[in-house]
Amino acid sequence: MPYRILKSVIDYCIYNKKFFALIVVLLFFSALFQSFVAYSESFLVWILLQTLVFVVVSGYGMLITRSRIRHGVRLPKIEIKKIIVLGIKSSVVMGIYFAVQSLILGFVSAFLNFPAFDLEDMLLEFPETLHMLYSHNPVETIIFVVAGIIIFYITTFFMEIALAKLADTNSFLSAFDLKSIKRSIDVVGWRNYAKEYTMIIFVIVALSYVASQDFPFVFLDLIVSMILSFIIFVTQYFGIGKIYCEIKELESKMS
């Protein structure tokens, strides 16, 4: 299953090899520009740049989600207006859902005297995670892990379907229609969704681990890291579109 997900994402990325090469070049110059700005003494300039980058990245990610929902086979074209509009909307949506998720997980973590719960970071830094878990009360550890995973999955499911609905309809309000979002998750099944999302997490964690390795040449290390980071990025938004595409197909069969 993880292999099929990774293969689908890679096939999607390199369907148009010239466009994929263009993306890599743009990422390279973007990284250079951000590195240059990082040395700027103006904190305001740095904040504005980071905000712009986040909006653009989120917006293009939403185009990927929309493309997959509509059975697209290649990376979407760079359409500035759509990217900015979807980027701003999706940034707000993610900000609200992440705030709710962080608030709930933060309360559970603080109550049990654990650091903030982040499933992907815990898997990436597994030795440190094991040390943290073993250094706490076994009962509290089990409650922390089980409660953390359940809360993480449920809130993430709602956020992903919210983003998918936004990408599909361009309606900001649809991203906060919790009843409609729950019905969509019910259609595909919570267990099936959890299974699919877990496979996506495994792919992201594996790619992140490879990307964190150092290569002998700085330039090669930078290129490999950028390509893998981009594939991780595509995997996230491609996965959202894939699951919602399945939901829409199931809904059409039921109607």
Buried (B, 14 or more C-beta within 10 A) or exposed (E): EBEEBBEBBBEBBEEBEEBBEEBBEEBBEBBEEEEEBEEEEEEEEBEEBEEEBBBBBBBBBBBBBBBBBEEBEBBBEBEEEBBBBBBBBBBBBBEBBEEEBBEBBEEBBEEBEBEEBBBEBBBBEEEEBEEBBEEBEEEBBEBBBEBBBEBBBBBBBBBBBBBBBBBBEBEBEBBBBEEEBBEBBEBBEEEEBBEBBBBBBBBBBBBBEEBEEEEEEEEEBBBBBBBBBBBBBBBBBBBBBBBBBBBBEBEEEEE
